[in-house]
Amino acid sequence: MSALAFLTELSRQGVEIWVDGDQLHCRAPKGVMTAALRSKLAEYKAELLILLSQRQDTALNWATWAITAISRWKLLTWIWPVPCLS
C-alpha cells in the first residue's frame, strides 16, 4: 500500500492527520486508533510527512496567489473604475 492509499484509508475511517513542523499529528474517532493502525502510522510516518507538507505548501501557495490577485484587482478597479452594468 502506498502512503497516499493509506492516507485515503485513514480519511475513510474519519482519522484526521496534519503536519506541524516535523511532527505528525492525528485525531481519530473513539475506537479507531488500534495498535495495528499506530504501527502503520509509524511505518508510513516519513512518507506522510513529505506528502502532507507538499499539500500544505500547495494550499499556502494557492492562498497567497488568491490574496495577491484580489489585491491587484482592487488596485486596478481603483485606478480604472469599472462601470456598473445595469
N, C-alpha and C positions, 0 to 999 in steps of 0.2 A: 504494500500500500504506500502511495506517495504521501508526502506531508500535506499536499493540497486535498487529497482524498480524505485523509484523517481529519483535517480541519472541517471539511464538509460534513463528515460523520458527527463530529462534536457539535456542530451547529444544529444538526437534525435532532440531537439529544437535548438541545437547549443550553449547551455549555457555551459561555462567552469567554473568549480569550483575547487578551490585549498585551501590548508591549509597553514597558516603561523603562527606557534606557536599555540595559542589557538583561532586564528581568521579565520573565513571562508570568503573567497573572491570569487566573481563571476564576469564574463563578459558575456554579452548576446547581441545578435543582437538587433537592434533597434525594439522596439515594443513587444518584447518577455517577458520582465520582468514586468508582470502585478502585481496589488495589491494582487491578489489571489496567484500568484506564490511566491511573497515575504512572504506572510503569511505561505505558505507551507514550505518555506526555514527556517523560524523561528521555525516552528513546528518540523522539522527534524534536526535542527542545531546540537544538541548534538550527534545524531547518525551519521550524516555526518562527523563531526569532527573525530570521532573514526574510521569510515570506511576509510576515506581518509588518515588519519595518518597511519593506518595499511598498506595501499597500498604504501605510501611514504616510510615507513620503509622497506618493502619488496623490493622495487626498489633500495633503498640505499644498502641493504644487497647484492642484486644481483650484483650491480655495484662494490661494494667492493670486492666481490668474484672474479669477472671477472678480475679486475685490479691485484689482488693478483695472480691469476692463470697465467696471461700473464707475470707478473714479474718473477714468478718461472720458467716458460718455457724459458724465455730469459736467466736466470741464468743457467739453465740446458744445454741449447744449447751452452752457452759459455764454460761450464766445459767439456761437452761431445759433441763436434760438430757433427751435423747430416750431413752425406754426401748428396750431391745433387744427385738426381736421374735424369738421362738424358734419 
